[in-house]
Amino acid sequence: MKVLVVLLLLCAGGAYSDMSQDCDMAAFYLELGCTPSAADNSTCPQAFTCPDLHPDPTMCYYRGVAYKGGATIPESLVRNPCSMYCSCSLRDVTPQFHCVAVDCPEFFNSDEKEQCIYTYQPMECCPTAKVCGKDAIANLSTCEVDGKVYLEGQTFKKSHKTCVCSAQWNGSTDNPADCREVNCGIEIHYQDKLMNRCAPVFVNARSCPFTFECQTPKSKIIRGLNVRAADSECVFGNMTLAIGDELVADEPCTICTCQVPPFVTCIKKTACDN
């Protein structure tokens, strides 16, 4: 029985990894601890079921655990080497996490005359070494990923993971020595937005949100056509949208629609008439 349970968990983990890469909003929801709604004939979930992300407005929450003002999330749970000492703040009565951002030294030494590249390790925020000189750089192994070539020690993103090119790279992102899961830090950076039921804004709905759209007096809904005839709804502030409804966003060039409930999905267009 134990073997069967382990196999089922492994299969689910693989399925969730593929879902994060292939399905809009999946990575966002899975990071928040949401689960796909009842299976249907679709390849990607049509909706998710999320836990109560903020049951107590006087506390901060991260991965289902409540934190009082001043309490710090253990580093092992943050899963982002560039964010450290993330602690709960109740300033202005709005719960938020504040983290110490890591400043890497190479950001301040970009004017070196010698030709160098910085090399990384998967679980480190800053470079761990530097390779200088044309001959030394030419001797480094290379990795070709999605048509682009990376040198040994350089980083790239693939399948919702951050990877480092290594001499052993075989194209798979499953080796923890080469890759780690991308953690968007949604609950850490947007605690107050989640509590107020704002909508995540993406450039690509399979990546991390870069901001949130929140309800204002100008917010209004344009009713659309629910071609899926689904009962699931999206919540935006105190407004409710059916699948196919569009939300008029305050931010220019941003299109917000109810696609994969319960959150409204907003996409920031890289180019538009405005």
C-alpha positions in Angstrom: 0.0 0.0 0.0 2.8 2.4 0.9 4.4 1.8 -2.5 1.2 2.5 -4.3 0.7 5.8 -2.4 4.2 6.9 -3.3 3.7 6.1 -6.9 0.4 8.0 -6.9 2.1 11.1 -5.4 4.9 10.9 -7.9 2.5 10.7 -10.8 0.5 13.7 -9.4 3.7 15.7 -9.0 4.6 15.0 -12.6 1.1 15.9 -13.8 1.2 19.1 -11.8 4.6 20.0 -13.2 3.3 19.5 -16.8 0.2 21.5 -15.9 2.2 24.5 -14.7 4.0 24.5 -18.0 1.1 23.9 -20.4 -2.0 25.5 -18.8 -2.9 29.1 -18.2 -3.1 30.1 -14.5 -2.1 26.6 -13.3 1.3 27.7 -11.8 -0.4 30.6 -10.1 -3.1 28.4 -8.5 -0.8 25.5 -7.6 1.6 27.9 -5.7 -1.4 29.1 -3.7 -2.3 25.5 -2.7 -5.4 25.4 -4.9 -6.5 22.2 -6.5 -8.0 21.5 -10.0 -11.8 21.2 -9.9 -13.5 17.9 -10.8 -11.8 16.4 -13.9 -13.5 16.8 -17.2 -12.5 16.1 -20.8 -10.3 19.1 -21.1 -6.5 18.9 -21.0 -6.3 21.8 -18.7 -8.5 22.5 -15.6 -11.4 24.8 -16.3 -11.5 26.0 -12.7 -9.7 25.6 -9.4 -10.8 25.2 -5.8 -8.8 27.3 -3.4 -8.5 27.3 0.4 -9.4 30.4 2.4 -6.2 32.3 1.8 -6.9 34.9 4.5 -9.3 33.8 7.2 -8.1 36.3 9.8 -7.4 39.9 8.5 -5.1 40.6 11.5 -2.6 37.9 10.5 -0.3 37.2 7.5 -0.6 33.9 5.8 1.9 31.8 3.9 1.1 28.3 2.6 -1.7 27.9 5.1 0.3 29.0 8.1 -0.7 32.1 10.1 2.0 34.6 11.1 1.6 37.3 13.7 3.1 40.8 13.3 6.9 40.5 13.4 7.0 36.8 12.8 9.4 35.6 10.1 8.9 32.8 7.6 11.6 30.1 7.9 14.1 30.4 5.0 13.6 26.8 3.9 9.9 27.6 3.2 10.5 30.8 1.1 12.1 28.8 -1.7 13.5 32.0 -3.3 17.2 32.6 -2.6 16.9 36.2 -3.6 14.3 37.0 -0.8 15.5 36.7 2.8 14.1 37.4 6.3 10.5 37.7 5.2 8.5 38.9 8.2 4.9 39.8 8.7 4.0 43.5 9.0 0.6 44.9 10.1 1.4 48.5 9.3 -1.7 50.5 8.4 -3.7 47.4 9.6 -3.1 45.7 6.2 -1.1 42.5 6.6 2.0 42.3 4.4 5.2 40.4 4.3 8.4 42.4 4.0 11.6 40.7 2.8 15.3 41.7 2.5 16.3 41.8 -1.1 19.7 40.3 -1.9 22.1 42.7 -3.8 24.6 40.7 -5.8 28.1 42.2 -6.1 28.3 41.8 -9.9 25.5 44.4 -10.3 28.1 47.0 -9.1 31.1 45.7 -11.1 29.7 45.7 -14.6 32.5 48.0 -16.0 35.3 45.4 -15.8 37.6 45.6 -18.8 38.5 41.9 -18.8 36.0 39.6 -20.6 34.3 37.6 -17.8 31.1 35.7 -17.2 29.5 35.0 -13.8 28.4 31.4 -13.0 25.6 30.3 -10.8 24.4 27.4 -8.7 20.6 26.4 -8.8 19.9 27.3 -5.1 22.0 30.5 -5.0 20.7 34.0 -5.8 24.1 35.5 -6.6 27.0 34.1 -8.7 29.3 31.7 -7.0 32.2 32.0 -9.4 33.6 34.0 -12.3 35.3 32.8 -15.5 37.5 35.3 -17.3 39.4 35.3 -20.5 38.4 34.1 -24.0 40.2 30.8 -23.8 38.7 29.9 -20.4 35.2 30.8 -21.6 35.7 28.9 -24.9 36.4 25.7 -22.8 33.1 25.9 -21.0 30.3 23.4 -21.9 27.2 24.7 -23.6 23.5 24.0 -23.4 21.0 24.6 -26.2 17.6 25.5 -24.8 14.7 26.5 -27.0 17.0 27.6 -29.8 19.3 29.7 -27.5 22.8 28.6 -26.4 23.9 29.1 -22.7 27.4 28.6 -21.3 28.2 26.4 -18.4 27.1 28.1 -15.2 24.6 30.5 -16.9 20.9 30.5 -15.9 17.8 30.1 -17.9 14.1 29.3 -17.3 12.3 26.3 -18.7 9.1 24.5 -17.7 8.4 26.9 -14.8 11.9 26.1 -13.4 15.1 28.1 -13.1 18.0 26.0 -14.4 21.8 26.3 -14.6 23.6 25.0 -17.6 26.0 22.2 -16.7 28.3 19.7 -18.4 25.7 17.0 -17.5 22.7 18.9 -18.9 20.6 16.4 -21.0 17.5 18.6 -21.7 15.6 17.4 -18.6 14.5 19.8 -15.9 14.0 16.9 -13.4 17.5 16.9 -11.9 17.6 19.0 -8.7 21.3 19.5 -9.3 20.5 21.6 -12.3 17.0 23.1 -11.7 14.7 24.4 -9.1 11.0 25.2 -9.2 10.2 28.9 -9.9 8.5 30.3 -6.8 6.7 33.5 -7.7 6.3 34.5 -4.0 2.7 35.5 -4.6 1.6 35.3 -1.0 4.8 37.0 0.1 4.7 40.0 -2.3 0.9 40.3 -2.7 -0.6 39.4 0.6 -2.8 42.4 0.7 -3.9 42.0 -2.9 -5.0 38.4 -2.3 -7.0 39.5 0.8 -8.8 42.1 -1.2 -9.6 39.7 -4.0 -7.6 41.6 -6.7 -6.8 40.1 -10.1 -3.2 39.0 -11.0 -1.7 40.7 -14.1 0.5 38.7 -16.4 2.4 39.1 -19.6 1.9 35.4 -20.0 -0.6 33.5 -17.9 1.8 30.6 -17.5 4.4 32.8 -15.8 4.5 34.8 -12.6 2.2 37.8 -12.1 4.1 41.1 -12.0 1.3 43.1 -10.4 -2.4 43.0 -9.4 -5.5 44.9 -10.6 -7.8 45.9 -7.8 -11.4 47.1 -7.6 -12.0 50.8 -7.9 -15.2 52.9 -8.2 -14.6 52.8 -12.0 -14.5 49.0 -12.2 -17.3 47.6 -14.3 -18.2 44.3 -15.9 -19.0 43.7 -19.6 -21.1 40.5 -19.8 -19.8 38.0 -22.2 -20.8 34.6 -23.6 -20.3 31.6 -21.4 -19.5 29.2 -24.3 -18.5 26.4 -21.8 -21.8 26.7 -20.0 -19.8 26.3 -16.7 -21.2 27.2 -13.3 -17.9 28.4 -11.8 -17.5 32.1 -11.2 -14.7 34.6 -10.7 -14.6 37.0 -7.7 -13.1 40.5 -8.0 -13.4 42.6 -4.9 -17.1 42.4 -4.1 -18.0 41.7 -7.8 -18.8 38.4 -9.3 -18.1 37.4 -12.9 -19.3 34.5 -15.0 -16.9 32.7 -17.4 -16.6 34.8 -20.5 -17.2 38.1 -18.7 -14.7 40.9 -19.2 -13.6 43.4 -16.5 -12.8 47.0 -17.6 -9.3 47.6 -16.1 -8.0 50.9 -15.0 -4.6 50.1 -16.4 -4.3 50.8 -20.1 -3.5 47.9 -22.4 -4.6 45.4 -19.8 -7.3 42.9 -20.7 -9.1 41.2 -17.7 -11.5 38.3 -18.2 -13.0 35.4 -16.2 -11.3 32.4 -17.8 -10.2 30.0 -15.0 -12.1 30.8 -11.8 -12.0 31.8 -9.0 -9.5 34.6 -9.9 -10.0 37.0 -12.8 -7.1 36.7 -15.3 -5.5 40.0 -16.5 -3.1 40.1 -19.4 -0.9 43.1 -20.1 -0.4 43.6 -23.8 3.2 44.3 -24.8 1.9 46.6 -27.6 -1.5 48.3 -28.1 -3.1 51.3 -29.7 -2.8 53.4 -26.5 
